[in-house]
């Protein structure tokens, strides 16, 4: 590159550098983090079996159960389960947090128990 070309480009670099001032430092802002709300652990087969046995007196015992949250942010859990000797997940129930928020209970115990010919035991 010749000296003429470099002298021509020097003012262009100077102009380009003029418009680049350092950005101001961001000001720290005080943010209030929301306290995490405690949630119940996801129910397993044992948890579902216990809730079912408490609600439905005289029903066959739960043989297998799989539960999952009803949706993002939902307090309900959907469970598929099998009773007695049945290893298939033929039945469905919804668990919801109890009034104290410390455990799980069947959402519609009278309906679920009636499906299985058991007496709903009022809590």
JODA-V321101 format. One record per backbone hydrogen bond with DSSP energy under -1.0 kcal/mol. CO is the residue of the C=O (numbers start at 1). NH is the residue of the N-H. If there is no record, write none. Layout:
# JODA-V321101
co:CO nh:NH
co:CO nh:NH
This chain:
# JODA-V321101
co:2 nh:6
co:3 nh:7
co:4 nh:8
co:5 nh:9
co:6 nh:10
co:9 nh:13
co:10 nh:14
co:11 nh:15
co:12 nh:16
co:13 nh:17
co:14 nh:18
co:17 nh:20
co:44 nh:48
co:45 nh:49
co:46 nh:50
co:47 nh:51
co:48 nh:52
co:49 nh:53
co:50 nh:54
co:51 nh:55
co:52 nh:56
co:55 nh:121
co:56 nh:59
co:57 nh:119
co:61 nh:84
co:64 nh:82
co:66 nh:80
co:68 nh:78
co:71 nh:74
co:76 nh:70
co:77 nh:95
co:78 nh:68
co:79 nh:93
co:80 nh:66
co:81 nh:91
co:82 nh:63
co:82 nh:64
co:83 nh:86
co:88 nh:90
co:91 nh:81
co:93 nh:79
co:94 nh:107
co:95 nh:77
co:96 nh:105
co:98 nh:101
co:103 nh:98
co:105 nh:96
co:108 nh:112
co:109 nh:113
co:110 nh:114
co:111 nh:115
co:113 nh:118
co:114 nh:117
co:119 nh:57
